[in-house]
Amino acid sequence: MSTTGKIVKMDSLIQRLTAPRAAGKTVALANGLFDILHVGHLRYLQAASEEADMLVVALNADESARRLKGPSRPIVPERERAELVAGLSCVDFVTLFSDDDVEPVLRELRPDVHCKGTDYTIETVPEASVAKSLSIRIAIVGDPKGHATRDIIRRIRESG
């Protein structure tokens, strides 16, 4: 499948997951901005992909990225961020979302597993109550939080 063929709208994503789910395949969901793709992102997504048969990444659209991170973000536009994430072999599908949190995606997609990075604990995952109400398992995955896009941006600005 081409990289851009992995980028799908939610209604299409749900349709494309119907047959694999009917065959017993499980789905993990990871989410984030992935503004400047770095090794922490890669390790998070690789670990998330090990939690189920298929990995869906919900990527914050530009409008939600600006609300969450400020008017200077994202650095990389949503279509390019989506294509970069879709290019990773561990990612099966990417879908964009415009909300400030991933709760609506959880409600619509109903993955088997909701994966969050190691900057969370199962108790501090913002969507924990929704996941629990939908019987979605939460998994904390990836390496210790030692990489951040904001730090990369700061280093670039300081070196310029």
RARAHU-V50309 format. One record per pair of residues at least 12 apart in sequence whose ideal C-beta (glycine too) atoms are under 8 Angstrom apart, sorted by the first residue. I is the first residue (numbers start at 0). GAP is how many residues later the second one is. Records with the same first field share a line. If there is no record, write none. Layout:
I = GAP / GAP
This chain:
2 = 80 / 83 / 84
3 = 79 / 82
5 = 80 / 85 / 86 / 87 / 88
6 = 72 / 75 / 76 / 79 / 86 / 87 / 88 / 89
7 = 85 / 86 / 87
8 = 86 / 87
9 = 85 / 87 / 95 / 98 / 99
12 = 43 / 80 / 82 / 96
13 = 94 / 95
15 = 77
16 = 37 / 39 / 76 / 92
19 = 33 / 34
24 = 27 / 28 / 29
25 = 26 / 27 / 28 / 86 / 87
26 = 25 / 26 / 27 / 28 / 29 / 82 / 84 / 85 / 86
27 = 20 / 21 / 23 / 24 / 26 / 27 / 28 / 83 / 84 / 85 / 86 / 87 / 111
28 = 26 / 27 / 28 / 29 / 73 / 76 / 77 / 80 / 82 / 84 / 85 / 86
29 = 14 / 15 / 18 / 25 / 26 / 27 / 28 / 85 / 86 / 111
30 = 26 / 27 / 28 / 29 / 66 / 71 / 74
31 = 12 / 25 / 27 / 28 / 85
32 = 26 / 27 / 32 / 35 / 36 / 40 / 41 / 48 / 116
33 = 23 / 25 / 47 / 50 / 51
34 = 30 / 34 / 38 / 39 / 40 / 41 / 46 / 114
35 = 39 / 40 / 113 / 116 / 117
36 = 44 / 47 / 48
37 = 109 / 111 / 114
38 = 108
39 = 77 / 102 / 103 / 105 / 106 / 107 / 108
40 = 44 / 106
41 = 46
42 = 99 / 100
43 = 71 / 73 / 97 / 98 / 99
44 = 12 / 40 / 43 / 45 / 46
45 = 42 / 44
46 = 68 / 94 / 95 / 96
47 = 42 / 65 / 67 / 91 / 93 / 94
48 = 41 / 42
49 = 91
50 = 62 / 64 / 88 / 90
51 = 59 / 60 / 61
53 = 38 / 39
54 = 35 / 36 / 37 / 38
55 = 36 / 37 / 38 / 39 / 53 / 55
56 = 28 / 29 / 34 / 36 / 37 / 38
57 = 36 / 37 / 38 / 39 / 44 / 47 / 51
58 = 19 / 22 / 23 / 26 / 35 / 36 / 37 / 38
59 = 14 / 18 / 36 / 37 / 38
60 = 17 / 35 / 36 / 37
61 = 12 / 15 / 16
62 = 35
63 = 33 / 34 / 35 / 36
64 = 13
66 = 33
67 = 32
74 = 74 / 78
77 = 18
81 = 12 / 14
100 = 25 / 26
101 = 12 / 25
102 = 23 / 24 / 27
105 = 21 / 24 / 25 / 28 / 30
106 = 23 / 27
109 = 24 / 26
110 = 25
111 = 24 / 25
112 = 23 / 24 / 25 / 26
113 = 13 / 17 / 22 / 23 / 24 / 25
114 = 23 / 24 / 25 / 26
115 = 22 / 23 / 24 / 25
116 = 23 / 24 / 25 / 28
117 = 22 / 23 / 24 / 25 / 26 / 27
118 = 26
119 = 20
120 = 19
121 = 16 / 18
124 = 13 / 15
